[in-house]
Amino acid sequence: MNRDELATVYTTTHPADAEMVRMALAEEGLAAFVEGGKQAGLTGILDVRVCVAQENAEQARRLIDDLDRSPLSAEAWDEALEAAAAEPGGEDSGEPADEEPDR
């Protein structure tokens, strides 16, 4: 698929958020990919985009809007973020985010 055939349906600065959106779209049968997720030390600064085929863009945006409106507890959100970070290619550093690393 060439770049002209893709549409950006979600933009964030957090790779785990983008990965969660990609996974939600995949569960609905929409092929999507995360562009810009490999940020190394620039996580939270650079844009990360979720892209789909142009013909699926409207459906993907509706699904994302539904995600934004769904009630999700803080615990469920944290679990989903952890799962997204642990996905192959996720941003899992191997250390819990709320603890200081051993020095």
N, C-alpha and C positions, 0 to 999 in steps of 0.2 A: 504494500500500500504506500502510495507516495504522500508526502506531507500536505499537498493541496487537497487530499481526500479526507483529511482529519479535521476535527473540530475540538477545541478546548472547551470542556464542560465544567471544569472546577479548577480554581487556582487558590493556592495557599502558600504559606512559607514553612509549613511543617510536613515533612515527608510522610510521617505516620498517618496524618489526616488524609493525605492523598491516597495512601495505600488502602486505608479503610474504605474510601469512596470507590476505588478500583475493585476491591473485593465485593462490595455491595452490588455494583453493576454486574460483575461476573456471576453473582448468585442469581441475577435476573436474566442471565443469558446474553449480556452485552459484553463483547470484547472491548477492553479498555487497557490503556497502559499509562504509567506514570513517567513523565518527562521532567528531568531536572532533579530527581530524587537523590542522586549521589552528590551530596554537598560537602562532605567532610566537615571541616571546621566552620562552615558558613551556614549551618542549619539554622533556620529561623530568620535568615536574611534574604536569601534568594528565592524567587518564585519556583514553585513546584506545580506542574499542571497535570490534570487527568484528561486524556484525549481519547476520543472514540471516532469511528467512521462518521462522516458527514450525515449519512442517512439515519444514523442512530442518535444524533445529537439531541433532538427534541425529546425523545423518550428518556434519554439519560438525564437531561436537565429536570424532567418531571420527577424521576426517581430520586434525584439529589434533593429536590425541593421537599419531597415526602420525608426524606431522612432528616432534614433540618427541622421539620415540624414534629417528628416523633419524640414522645417522651422517653428519655433514657436516663436511668439513674447514673450518678457520678461513678458508682462502682462498676456498672456495666460499661460505661464509656472507658474507664481505665483498663478494664479487661480487654476491650476491643483494641485499644491502642497498643497494649502489650502484644496481642496476637499479631497485629499488623507489623510491629517492629521485629517480631520473630520470624516473619515470612522470609523466604529466601530473597535476598536483595534488600531486606528491611534495614532499618538503622539501629538494630540491636547492638549495643556495645558490650553486652555480657554482664553489665553491672546494673543494679536497680537504680532508677533515676533519682529516688529520694534519699539515697545514702551517699556519704562522702566516700570516694575511692580510697583504698589502702595506700599509704605512702611509705 
